[in-house]
Amino acid sequence: SQIERRKIMEQSPDMHNAEISKRLGKRWELLKDSDKIPFIREAERLRLRHMADY
């Protein structure tokens, strides 16, 4: 989502963070479950790394 957030910010620099979050949420809702899998796996990998570090 950080990459997508940056893209939106570049296209609409005056957009508030709350609106960007809403748009990202809508995009997430529209994704098929199978398309979400890589993002879910990456989030889990980062969570485990964070737990190991702290």
N, C-alpha and C positions, 0 to 999 in steps of 0.2 A: 504494500500500500504506500510505502514511502516513495517509490518510483512514480506511481500514479498520482500521488499528492503533488510531487514536484511538477509533473506535466500539467496538471490543472493550474498550479500557481503560475507557471510560465505563460499559459494561455490567458489566464484571468488574474493578474497580479493584485487587483483590488478586492477580490473575493475574500470574504471572512472565513476563518478556519472552520467555523460551525457549518457553513454552507458546503465547504469542501468535504467535510466528514459526511454530511448527508448524501452528497453525490456518490462518494465512495461506497457508502452503505447500500445505496440503490444498485450500484454496479455489482456488488457482492451478491445481493439477493437475486439478481438476474442470471448469475453464473450457474451452470449445471453442477451438480455435486462432483462429477468426475473432473470438472475443470478447477474445482476448489482444492483437490487433493495435493497438488504441489505446494500450495500456499500453506495448507494445514501442516504438512510435513516440515516445511521450513520453520514455521512457528514453533513446532515441537522441538526441533533441533536447537533453535535459539534458546528456548526455555531450559532445556537440559544443560546447555553450555553455561547459561547464567547461574543455574543451581550449582554447577560444579565450581564456578569461579567464586561464588559467594556462599 
